[in-house]
Each structure stands twice: as structure tokens, then as C-alpha cells.
Amino acid sequence: MKEGNSGQSSPAKPERPPLSKKSRTTSSNSDDSQTPHFPGPLFRRISQTPPSSCSAASSTATATSSSASTSSSSEAFSFNFSDRDYVFPSNLGGYSTRRNVSVKSSSSFPKSQPPPPQLSARSASMPPSLSSGGGGGLTSPLNKLRLRADKDLKALSLQASLGLVSAPAVASVSGNHDTVIQKSSSFNNSWRVYLLKFFCFTSATFAIFLRNEVSRLKDEYANLQRFCSNENPDHNKHLEVSVENGSSFLSSVNSDPRAIALYTVIVTLVTPLLLYEYLDYLPRIRSLSKWTKDCKEEVPLKKRIAYMVDVCFSVYPYAKLLALLFATLFLIGFGGLALYAVSDSSFAEALWLSWTFVADSGNHADRVGTGPRIVSVSISSGGMLIFAMMLGLVSDAISEKVDSLRKGKSEVIESNHILILGWSDKLGSLLKQLAIANKSIGGGVIVVLAERDKEEMEMDIAKLEFDLMGTSVICRSGSPLILADLKKVSVSKARAIIVLASDENADQSDARALRVVLSLTGVKEGLRGHVVVEMSDLDNEPLVKLVGGELIETVVAHDVIGRLMIQCALQPGLAQIWEDILGFENAEFYIKRWPELDGCCYEEVLISFPDAIPCGVKVHADGGKIKMNPDDRYVLREGDEILVIAEDDDTYAPGPIPKIRRGVYPRTTDPPKFPEKILFCGWRRDIDDMIMVLEALLSQGSELWMFNEVPEKDREKKLTEGGLDISGLVNLKLVHREGNAVIRRHLESLPLETFDSILILADESMEDSIVHSDSRSLATLLLIRDIQSKRLPYTKSSSPLSHSGFSQSSWIQEMQQASDKSIIISEILDSRTRNLVSVTRISDYVLSNELVSMALAMVAEDKQINRVLEELFAEEGNEMCIKPAEFYLYDQEELCFYEIMIRGRQRQEIVIGYRLAAAEQAVINPANKLTPCKWSIDDIFVVISKGG
């Protein structure tokens, strides 16, 4: 629909379709002659613009045109640019064919309304060179660059006003335009600064040169005056004087030494300042053309030098001290040179004065004159600064050394010491046992290396509150996996190294122990002593021995405790005996050679030590194998050593062989074994090994009840994976019950009063937390005893147990009465929990950490003892057990202990101690073995028996 005379357009006017590439003009009505023509490429149709945007731009262009426009206005907006790249910027899209597009005026604007100011100001803002279509008189590169930027900016401004280009594009180009102008401006300013600084430097140099010339001319004038005033008639003498004056003239012409010194000081002081000021401009001036083209960002030379100085101070520990020394020498030297230049002193005297000013800032007070005072004040100020820096360095060095000592980073200079690697709850009891062992030699040195702070370790050791009896404990912070830390504690000079298990699960702990052993094997200096490694799982022991070789002795904590629990469950009271033998407080095992006993039979050796009890022989001919409980007819040979139980290694010696009568002993045979009923509360990772030991020790028809939270369907799988052949069990019958051992109703479902022995195990699920494990074991113990006391008939004991702190009707006595009916062995890991169990006296307990620490200390003192412990803990061979007195004597028979030992040899046993019926503690290696005493049939004896 066409426009009417009224100039109003119909609202239903359809949108004008986009132009084709071949069309040159776009017309909305028949008034083509009055439409301004824009031949330039700014109004070309751009291929990247969507059709909607094109139509909008076209309508905008139509709205900005007026019906009253003439051909002259179209000429004002005509462009004849020859540079295609400039006319069509790359950010507007791809190039298209140049075609002129004429835009007709629209009637949407009234005729009286002028066109938009952007179009009317276009021709006025155009430079003359552009409006005329030719180049102007601006021919310099900078003006051309500005002209090009102005063209780009104004062209984009026109397109933005017509809607063909977005405002951000115009802003981007405008920003680039400002950047170009700013760079050119900074470029010119930098050259101006360079020229000004060069002029200043040249002027200063020329002034110095003129000053030298004036000084030279003055000296020449003085020499000429002296030369003319000399009136000597002798011509030869006149020549000599002239020659001397000429030489002095030449020397004066050269320069004055004080002036040279002054200029040297000035140049030396000014040169670093100039270098520091213009350091960053040197690489720019050198590569000025590359900088103007590439404009790449380079690291300033100041930053590079600062980085190099920082690296030097970080890498070389004495760099700061050397730098301070150099600064001191520099200040003394150049200060003396400056004093020499401004004063009448000699150079040596000036150097000495410079040193006094540096050392004592108050010595410059007596200087006279402006120059000497300025120089002396400068030297004194530099001296104060240097001494302040020196104090700072000394303070830092002392603080660093003290901090190193506090954190345990210093080296240990010791030999023949015991080294403990790692930290665990067993460390306290281990230190106690080692201190007792070193008591006979006046104390020793124990070094602890752990990944903890030194102060924390020393504080924890101080909390143990026991007497170290002359033994020194040195703590160092470090990792046993790092060779540098191992060398720091003199690992190659230690007589024994103990690797403690970490407080992790068994596999992680054993893996860490393996890595520590690998680190120890990597010590270049070698190891003087043996290595005792605490293992958590018996299955990981062969791998550690394979890596360590003959130097490695392993103590498997879980296996040792498991076997001890079984032995103590079958023989009540054996736990206390093991504590006496394993610990160094009472009697323990020692191996020593006694040449005076060579040729004696073992029966004579047995009664030849008044203060010890021989238990075996280390056979030299058999490669040093320890043979426990040998035959009486075995004759000691050269090189054989004797295994004894004694108070200490220096408290026993062989004496004369006494005459002992054999006598007649009751020929009582061991009673037959009866089936037993045992309960396991909890699940250990080596429970399969414990079942195998029970299978070897119990008689046929015995039952083992397993009560834990492991599902019954998973138990058989775990036992099979551990190496147990369930179908091959002959003496044991496994009975499974599932439940929680700390819930009373679960425990009440078990026939607790019918079990001969109950073993409360530290559950595998809580092996990482000693406190939680012990709390669970103690709660289970109290619940079981309470249930038993309710089910069993109460009978008042005629000889109540000795704890008098409780009344006769208290619940403790009920539990004690229940404990007489069955044996409960609790696996207790913390010594604090042990005290609780000891007070109640309701359980024959095993203290795991205590016994393991004792075994570690004993093996650390003598690695051969490990063979003895392995045989005694095994289910086959010799074992430690408790026998009744009726096997060796009659009731109220009067015998000495040697006579009982001889009667025990008739049963192939070695009697090592006894416990009287009225006593609570057993006596191991009794004194006065020749003193006779009366024995009761209720007494018991501790023996080492062959074959169980």
C-alpha cells in the first residue's frame, strides 16, 4: 500500500524484503530522485546479519532520511575509500561485493523534523583529506596512524547510528584508538626523558672535566711561577732545575690524588644508582624496533636480579653473612677513600678512621670542616645500619639453632645405644623395661625417632612418671623412611633397633614396617646391631624376614597374645608367671658361656648355679641352635652356652656342685584330658591360628563357641581364607552364635555358666582404637560375671579374697565367687584398664601391650631369646605350665628346692618356681635353694615340660 499525500503510512504496511546482491537501489515509493544516495560500502548487506536485523537496520536508515533532502546532502555523505581493509573492518563480518545502496526517505518522520544529528555531523567531522577524497598534507607515520584511527572510529560511529554495528564494537575500536594514541604519546615522552637524562649526565661529566682543566691550569701556573723565580747563573744547574720542574709539572698535569679519590667515590656511589634507575631500559633500548613491533611482555631486569639474589640467599646459607661482610669492607674502603679526599690525612690513616666510625658511631664528633663531617656522618650511619643487620643475622641464627634443638632436628652423636623407630602406646612400658635392663650397667642411652614434635614426645614420656634409673631418653623428630633422618640418630652405631607397629590396622602397620626395614637395609654404613620388628599379622612375617635377612627378628604381637590367652585359659594363673619371666623386674632368660663347665653333664649343670636355673643349652656344633630341656646325659662341649633364668646377667655364676639326695617321689601320672567347653567373645584377625592351637591342645569332644557380630555365612569363608581346614578338625566342634557382646539380652541367650573358659577378644573392628576396645572388653567382662553370679548359687567363701575395700555382701564378691566356677581371660590393651580389672579381681587377664613390650625389650637385649620364646609359645615342643605339688612330693614333706628339681628331672621337666597355697604371687628362681622347708599338697610348681 503506497503513501498518501497526508504523509501518513498505513499501519498494515508489510515489511520490506531483504535486498539481493545484484540490486543497486531500494525504493519504497516513486520519489527516487529525492532519496539521498550512499555509494559507500558501509551500507552493504552483511551475510552474517540475520534477516530481522537487516530489516531493522533498513527501517532505521529510512527513518533517519528526510523527504526534503537534496542531492547536495547525498554528496556530503559519499565516500571514495580505496583501502578495502579499512573501510570494512574485520569485526563486522565477511566481505561482500561492493555495491552502492541508495536508501529512500520514509514518511515516518515529519518533513519539518531534521535528520538525526549523527548524519548531519558526519560531513563536518570528516577530515579534509577524507571529504575531498584525496590525501592531505599529513605525511608523517604518526599522523597517518591517527588519521587511520579517526577514519575507523567515525565510520563505525556512523554505522552505529544507523543500527548496522553494535555499540560494543564502536567502544572496542575507540579503546584501541585511545591505546594507540597513548602508546605513541608515552613513546614520545620516554624519549624526551631519555634525552633529558642524557643531557644531565653529559653536563655533569663536562662540569667535572672543566673542573679538572681548571685544576690543571692552576697547577701549571704555579709551576711556571716557581720556574721563573729561580735565578741560577749556572746553566747546567738551570737545566736540572728545569728538568725537575718539568717532571713535577707533568705529574701535576696528570691529576691530584685526592681529587681522583673524590671522583672515584662519587662515580662509584652514583653508578649503582644510575644502573638501578635505568636498568629496565637497557634491554628496551637494545631491542627498540622489536619492542615497537611485537609489544611482548618481558620480565624486567630488576626483577631478574632480585630473583637471583633471593635464590642465592635461599640456596647458600652463608650468603647473607658474606653479603654483610662485603658491605662492611666496602663501607670501610670507600669511606676511607672519601676521608682521604676531603681531609689532610694519609690513606692508611683515613682507612683506620673509617673503621673507627663504622665500629663506633660516636667517634666522628671531633671532625672539623664540612666535608669531613659529611663523610664521617655518612660512614657512621652506614656502620649503624651494618651492625643492626649483623645483630639481626646473629639473632636469626641463634633463634634458628634453638628452634632446631627444640624441634629435634640436631644430630645424635651416640654409639652402642638402642634406637626405637615409631611411636605407639607400647612405648612407655618398653622404655621402662629397657631402663630396668640397663640398670646393672649404670644406665644407657635410648633414642626415639618418630613423626611427632619433640616437645610432645618429651612431655608424654614425662607423664609416665617412672624412674629411668640412669638411662637417658633422647627424642628426635623425623621419619624412619628417610635415610637422612636415620643417619641423624646414628642408626649404623646402634646395638639394637626396635621398629614399633603403628596405630593403624594390621595390614597398614605391617606395610609401614616393611618400608622401614627397606630403609634400614639401604644404610650405606651398614648396621652394627640387630633389628626387632613388631608385626601385627603372622601372614606378613615371612615377607619382612625375606627383605631383612638374618638381622631381622620379628615379634608378632597378635600371635603372641593369642597363644598366651589360650595357655592362660587352659592353665589359670599363667599370665602372672609370664609377666614375671618376660619382664626385667624379676627373673628373665640369659645366655652365656661358662668354660669351667665344659665336660659336665646337664644333670650336674642343673644344680651348679645357686642363683640361677639352667633351662637349656645353645649347641655350638649345631650352628648355635638352642636346645631347651635337654637330656640329663648331654655333655657340654667347647663353645656351648647355657640358657638360664636369673635375676640379672651379672648376678649368677657357677659354684661347686652340691650333694643332693634323690629320694622317693610319688609316681603320679598326669591325669587324662577331658573335653572342655570354651567361648570366644569377639573376632580377631588371627582367630584361625587360635583355633589351630586349641585343636592341638584340647582333647576330643571339646566345643568352641564363637559369639560375635560377624554373620555366620561369612565366618566359614574368613576361616578358610585364613588357612583353617574346618573339615579337618578332630578335637574341636565349632558352634556359631551371632550377637553383640555388650548387649545383655544377647549374652543371656548363651549358657555362660556352663563354659570352662571364656576368652574376651579385642574385636577386629576396633583394633584401631585402644580405648574403645578396652571399654568394650571391660563391659563384656562385667556383664558376663553379673549374669553368671545370678545363675550360680551363692556360697559365702570361707577364705575371701584379699581385697578388703568391699563388704561381704557386695556385688564384687558375687562376681569373685562366679570367677571360681569359670575362667575369663580378657584381652586388655591399655595399662589403665588393667588397674580396673586388678581391683575387681574378677578376671585372670592378659595385658597385651605390657607383654608385647616385655618381649620386644627382651629380644632387643639378646636376639637369641626370640628362639626361646617361639618354642615356648608354640603348640608343640616345650611349654611353660603349672603342675600340682602331688607330682613331686608328699603332703608336709620337708625338701629343699634342689631336691624338687631333681625329682622333676625324673619327669623330664625343669622346675623353675612355685606358688604356695596361701600366697598370691609365684616365686621364680627362688633363693636359698639348699634350704629345706615343708611343702603342702595344695602348692603348685611352675615347670618347663617337654611335649605338653
Secondary structure, 3 states (H helix, E strand, C coil): CCCCCCCCCCCCCCCCCCCCCCCCEECCCCCCCCCCEECCHHHCCCCCCCHHHHHHHHHHHHHCCCCCCCHHHHHHCCCCCCCHHHHCCHHHCCCCCCCCEEECCCCCCCCCCCCCHHHHCHHHHCCHHHHCCCCCCCCCHHHHHHHHHHHHHHHHHHHHHHCCCCHHHHHHHHHHHHHHHHHHHHHHHHHHHHHHHHHHHHHHHHHHHHHHHHHHHHHHHHHHHHHHHCCCCCHHHHHHHHHHHHHHHHHHHHCCHHHHHHHHHHHHHHHHHHHHHHCCHHHHHHCHHHHHHHCCCCCCHHHHHHHHHHHHHHHCCCHHHHHHHHHHHHHHHHHHHHHHHHCCCCHHHHHHHHHHHHHCHHHHHHCCCHHHHHHHHHHHHHHHHHHHHHHHHHHHHHHHHHHHHHCCCCCCCCCCCEEEECCCCCHHHHHHHHHHHHHHHCCCEEEEEECCCHHHHHHHHHCCCCCCCCCEEEEEECCCCCHHHHHHCCHHHCCEEEECCCCCCHHHHHHHHHHHHHHHHCCCCCCCCEEEEEECCHHHHHHHHHHHHHHEEEEEHHHHHHHHHHHHHHCCCHHHHHHHHHCCCCCEEEEECCHHHCCCEHHHHHCCCCCEEEEEEEECCCCCEEEECCCCCCECCCCCEEEEEECCCCCCCCCCCCCCCCCCCCCCCCCCCCCCEEEEECCCCCHHHHHHHHHHHCCCCEEEEEEECCCHHHHHHHHHHCCCCHHHCCCEEEEEEECCCCCHHHHHCCCHHHCCEEEECCCHHHCCCHHHHHHHHHHHHHHHHHHHHHHCCCCCCCCCCCCCCCCCCCHHHHHHHHHCCCEEEEEECCHHHHHHHHHHCCCCCEEHHHHHHHHHHHHHHCCCHHHHHHHHHCCCCEEEEEEEHHHCCCCCEEECHHHHHHHHHCCCEEEEEEECCCCCCCEECCCCCCCCEEECCCCEEEEEEECC
